[in-house]
Amino acid sequence: MKFTIASVLATLFFLSGNIAAASDDMYRDAVNNPQRNAADIARDAARKPAEVMAFFGIEAGMDVLDMYAGGGYYTELLAIVVGTEGSVTAQSNAATLQFSGDESAARYSDDRLPNTRVLMAENNKLQLEANSYDAVTMILAYHDIYFDDESIGWPLIDGPALLAELHKGMKAGAVLGIVDHNAAPGSPAETGGTTHRIDMELVIREVEAAGFVLDARSDILRNHSDDYDKSVFDPEIRGKSDRFVLRFRKPG
């Protein structure tokens, strides 16, 4: 068989297209998995989990840490994608379980997610084994570094210490994926504890200062009609806030 440059390039283009399609199918299959419950499915349109996981590069066989996992919406999707050769650690604490306890309990009942474990770690007490994770996700949680309410058991988080612990626990080249509610550009960090929003550029500066490298950012969850003055829990915008999506890497 005679090969030409054009034929080789065409073959490579065809193969790369098929690989991309197969990868996209992996995320769509996870979202369409029949074990998922109706409440989770109702959130999909606003959260676009297939696109987010694809952007973070979550793959089969990975070991993933889902920080402040809440009721486990993303934990379950991550568990499906990483499969039996991978694992997901869902970090939670007592304050989180006050609001998501029933959802969380149902999520892990009857060994529904056998490749998943729950890690209970209170604020400022997280301890990770070094070089353990291929990816860490913080979905709608970074702003809570600046939230402080002792009455519900949520002491102010030492942000640099938390990021240092995550950095230690991640493998070289691992991804730190962050999704959060946009605050107006230049907003002070305190919005994290008031409107539960955070300035994207502030997050980038803090995460880079912890030794991570910004790999890419995505507009897949933008909503330019959002009102930054409103709390994300305001009924008019709840579930529809303007959100940034950032992918960092631990160098190595």
C-alpha positions as CSV (number, residue, x, y, z in Angstrom):
1,M,0.0,0.0,0.0
2,K,1.4,3.4,-0.9
3,F,1.1,6.2,1.7
4,T,1.1,9.9,1.0
5,I,1.4,12.8,3.5
6,A,-2.2,13.6,2.7
7,S,-3.5,10.1,3.4
8,V,-1.5,9.9,6.7
9,L,-2.9,13.2,7.9
10,A,-6.4,12.2,6.9
11,T,-6.0,9.0,8.9
12,L,-4.7,10.8,11.9
13,F,-7.6,13.3,11.7
14,F,-10.1,10.5,11.5
15,L,-8.6,8.7,14.5
16,S,-8.4,11.8,16.6
17,G,-12.0,12.5,15.8
18,N,-13.0,9.0,16.9
19,I,-11.0,9.3,20.1
20,A,-12.7,12.6,21.0
21,A,-16.1,11.1,20.2
22,A,-15.4,8.1,22.4
23,S,-14.2,10.4,25.2
24,D,-17.4,12.5,24.9
25,D,-19.5,9.3,25.0
26,M,-17.9,8.4,28.3
27,Y,-19.2,11.5,30.0
28,R,-22.6,11.4,28.3
29,D,-23.0,7.7,29.4
30,A,-22.2,8.7,33.0
31,V,-24.9,11.4,32.9
32,N,-27.4,8.9,31.3
33,N,-26.6,6.1,33.7
34,P,-29.9,4.5,34.8
35,Q,-28.9,4.4,38.5
36,R,-29.0,8.2,38.8
37,N,-32.0,9.6,40.7
38,A,-34.5,12.1,39.4
39,A,-33.3,15.0,41.7
40,D,-29.8,14.8,40.2
41,I,-31.1,14.6,36.7
42,A,-33.1,17.8,37.2
43,R,-29.9,19.6,38.0
44,D,-28.0,18.5,34.9
45,A,-29.2,21.2,32.5
46,A,-27.8,24.0,34.6
47,R,-24.7,22.2,35.8
48,K,-23.6,20.6,32.5
49,P,-21.7,17.9,34.2
50,A,-20.5,16.0,31.1
51,E,-18.9,19.2,29.8
52,V,-17.3,20.0,33.1
53,M,-15.9,16.5,33.6
54,A,-14.5,16.5,30.1
55,F,-12.9,19.9,30.7
56,F,-11.3,18.6,33.9
57,G,-10.1,15.5,32.0
58,I,-11.5,13.0,34.4
59,E,-10.8,9.5,33.0
60,A,-11.3,5.8,33.8
61,G,-8.9,4.5,36.4
62,M,-8.3,7.9,38.1
63,D,-8.3,8.4,41.9
64,V,-10.3,11.6,42.5
65,L,-10.9,13.6,45.7
66,D,-14.3,15.5,45.7
67,M,-13.9,18.3,48.2
68,Y,-16.9,19.4,50.2
69,A,-18.9,16.9,48.3
70,G,-22.2,17.7,49.9
71,G,-25.0,15.4,48.9
72,G,-22.7,13.7,46.4
73,Y,-24.2,14.9,43.0
74,Y,-20.7,15.1,41.5
75,T,-19.3,12.2,43.5
76,E,-21.6,9.8,41.8
77,L,-20.9,11.0,38.4
78,L,-17.1,10.9,39.0
79,A,-17.5,7.4,40.4
80,I,-19.2,6.2,37.2
81,V,-16.5,7.8,35.0
82,V,-13.5,6.5,36.9
83,G,-15.0,3.0,37.0
84,T,-13.9,-0.1,38.9
85,E,-10.2,0.6,38.3
86,G,-10.5,4.1,39.9
87,S,-11.8,5.5,43.1
88,V,-13.5,8.6,44.5
89,T,-13.0,10.1,47.9
90,A,-16.0,12.2,49.0
91,Q,-14.8,14.7,51.6
92,S,-17.4,16.0,54.0
93,N,-17.9,17.4,57.5
94,A,-20.6,17.7,60.2
95,A,-21.8,21.1,59.0
96,T,-22.3,19.8,55.5
97,L,-24.2,16.8,56.7
98,Q,-26.7,19.0,58.5
99,F,-28.0,20.1,55.1
100,S,-27.3,17.1,53.0
101,G,-27.5,14.2,55.4
102,D,-30.5,12.4,53.9
103,E,-29.3,12.8,50.4
104,S,-25.8,11.7,51.3
105,A,-27.0,8.6,53.2
106,A,-29.2,7.5,50.3
107,R,-26.3,8.1,47.9
108,Y,-24.0,5.5,49.6
109,S,-26.6,3.1,50.9
110,D,-26.6,-0.6,49.8
111,D,-23.1,-0.2,48.4
112,R,-24.4,1.8,45.4
113,L,-21.0,3.3,44.7
114,P,-18.5,0.5,45.6
115,N,-15.5,2.5,44.4
116,T,-16.3,5.5,46.7
117,R,-15.5,6.3,50.3
118,V,-16.5,9.2,52.5
119,L,-13.8,11.1,54.2
120,M,-15.0,13.0,57.2
121,A,-12.6,15.9,57.9
122,E,-13.6,19.1,59.7
123,N,-12.4,22.5,58.5
124,N,-8.7,22.9,59.1
125,K,-8.3,19.2,60.0
126,L,-7.9,17.7,56.5
127,Q,-4.9,15.3,56.3
128,L,-4.1,13.6,53.0
129,E,-1.5,11.0,52.1
130,A,1.1,12.5,49.8
131,N,0.9,12.0,46.0
132,S,-2.5,10.1,46.2
133,Y,-4.8,11.8,43.7
134,D,-5.0,12.2,40.0
135,A,-7.6,14.9,40.3
136,V,-9.3,17.1,43.0
137,T,-12.6,18.8,42.4
138,M,-14.0,21.8,44.3
139,I,-17.5,22.4,43.0
140,L,-19.3,25.5,44.3
141,A,-17.1,25.2,47.4
142,Y,-14.1,27.5,47.1
143,H,-16.0,30.6,48.3
144,D,-16.7,28.8,51.6
145,I,-13.1,29.4,52.6
146,Y,-14.4,32.8,53.5
147,F,-17.5,31.7,55.2
148,D,-17.5,31.7,59.0
149,D,-20.3,30.5,61.3
150,E,-19.3,28.8,64.5
151,S,-23.0,28.2,65.4
152,I,-23.3,25.5,62.7
153,G,-19.8,24.2,63.2
154,W,-18.1,26.0,60.3
155,P,-15.0,27.8,61.6
156,L,-13.2,30.1,59.2
157,I,-10.9,28.0,56.9
158,D,-7.2,28.6,56.7
159,G,-7.1,28.9,52.9
160,P,-3.4,28.7,52.3
161,A,-3.1,25.6,54.6
162,L,-6.0,23.9,52.8
163,L,-4.4,24.5,49.4
164,A,-1.1,23.3,50.7
165,E,-2.7,20.1,51.9
166,L,-4.4,19.5,48.5
167,H,-1.1,20.2,46.8
168,K,0.6,17.6,49.0
169,G,-2.1,15.0,48.4
170,M,-2.0,15.3,44.6
171,K,0.3,13.5,42.2
172,A,2.6,15.4,39.9
173,G,0.6,16.7,36.9
174,A,-2.7,16.1,38.7
175,V,-5.7,18.4,38.0
176,L,-7.4,20.7,40.5
177,G,-10.8,21.6,39.0
178,I,-12.8,24.5,40.5
179,V,-16.3,25.7,39.7
180,D,-17.8,28.6,41.7
181,H,-20.2,31.5,41.6
182,N,-18.8,34.6,40.1
183,A,-18.7,37.8,42.1
184,A,-18.2,41.2,40.4
185,P,-14.6,41.6,39.3
186,G,-12.5,43.1,42.1
187,S,-14.9,42.1,44.8
188,P,-13.3,41.5,48.2
189,A,-12.9,37.9,49.5
190,E,-15.6,38.5,52.1
191,T,-18.3,38.0,49.4
192,G,-17.6,34.3,49.9
193,G,-19.3,34.5,53.2
194,T,-22.0,37.0,52.4
195,T,-23.4,36.4,48.9
196,H,-21.5,33.1,48.6
197,R,-19.7,34.4,45.5
198,I,-16.0,34.8,44.8
199,D,-14.0,36.9,42.3
200,M,-12.4,34.5,39.8
201,E,-9.2,36.5,39.6
202,L,-8.8,36.3,43.4
203,V,-9.1,32.5,43.2
204,I,-6.5,32.3,40.5
205,R,-4.1,34.4,42.5
206,E,-4.5,32.3,45.6
207,V,-4.3,28.9,43.9
208,E,-1.2,29.9,41.9
209,A,0.4,31.2,45.1
210,A,-0.1,27.7,46.5
211,G,2.1,26.3,43.7
212,F,-0.5,25.3,41.1
213,V,-0.4,26.4,37.5
214,L,-3.6,27.7,35.7
215,D,-4.0,25.3,32.8
216,A,-7.3,26.6,31.3
217,R,-10.6,28.4,32.0
218,S,-14.0,27.7,30.5
219,D,-17.1,29.8,29.9
220,I,-19.5,26.8,29.7
221,L,-21.4,27.9,32.8
222,R,-21.5,31.6,32.2
223,N,-24.8,33.5,32.7
224,H,-24.3,37.2,31.9
225,S,-27.7,38.1,33.1
226,D,-26.8,37.2,36.7
227,D,-27.1,39.9,39.4
228,Y,-23.9,39.8,41.4
229,D,-25.5,41.8,44.2
230,K,-27.8,38.9,45.1
231,S,-27.0,35.9,47.2
232,V,-26.8,32.7,45.1
233,F,-29.6,31.4,47.4
234,D,-32.0,34.1,46.2
235,P,-35.0,32.3,44.7
236,E,-34.7,34.4,41.5
237,I,-31.3,33.1,40.6
238,R,-30.7,29.9,42.7
239,G,-29.3,27.3,40.4
240,K,-28.8,29.9,37.6
241,S,-25.8,31.9,38.9
242,D,-23.0,33.0,36.6
243,R,-20.2,30.5,37.2
244,F,-16.5,30.2,36.3
245,V,-14.7,26.9,35.6
246,L,-11.0,26.7,36.2
247,R,-8.5,23.9,35.6
248,F,-5.2,24.0,37.5
249,R,-2.4,21.5,37.5
250,K,0.3,20.5,40.1
251,P,3.5,20.9,38.2
252,G,5.6,17.8,37.6
